[in-house]
């Protein structure tokens, strides 16, 4: 089994942030990222983009673990 590197940790944290944000949206109709950084501001869009890229990276990381 391979060790978790820095990119893995960054992706894990961002996916957790994204999951918690979606949970807040689903349960309370509250978008924490938008509340902190503004509705579709550059920073909020950057966070959403990084969370999406992290999810794609996690797909790669999981397939890498099974080898």
N, C-alpha and C positions, 0 to 999 in steps of 0.2 A: 504494500500500500504506500502511495506516495505521500510526502509531507505537504501540508497546506502552506502555500507561499503567500506573499503579500497581496498579489492580485486576487487570489482566492478569498482572502479575508475582506478585501475591499468589496468584492462582488457579494459575498455573504451579507455584509452589513447593509449594502444598498438594497439587496433583495428583501431583507427584513424590514427596512424602512418603507419600501414599496408595499410590502404585505400589510404592515400596520396601517399605512395610509389608506389602502383599499378597504381594510376592515372598518376604519373610521367613516369612510364614505358610505359603505354598505349599511352600517349600523346607525349612524347618526347624521348622514348626509353632510359630513364635515370633512373638507379637504385641508389637511394640516399643512401640506406643502404650499398650497395657494394662500393659506392664512399667514404663513411666515414670510413667503417671498413674493406674494402678489399673484393675482389671477393671470396666468400665462405670461408672466414677466420672463426676461431672459434667464434669470436664475431658476425659476420654477420649471421652465422648459428644459433647462440643462439637467436639473435633478430627475425629471421624468425620463429624459433621454438616457442618462446614466443608469437608472434603474432598469430600463428596458435592455440596454446593452449588457448589464450585469446578469439579467435573467438568461440571455442568450449564452453568455460565458458559463453560467452554471450548468446549462445543458451540456456544453463541451466538457466541463470539469467532471461531471457525473459519468460521462462516457469514458473519460480518461481513468477514473477510479476503478472501473470494471475490467481493466486490462492487466 
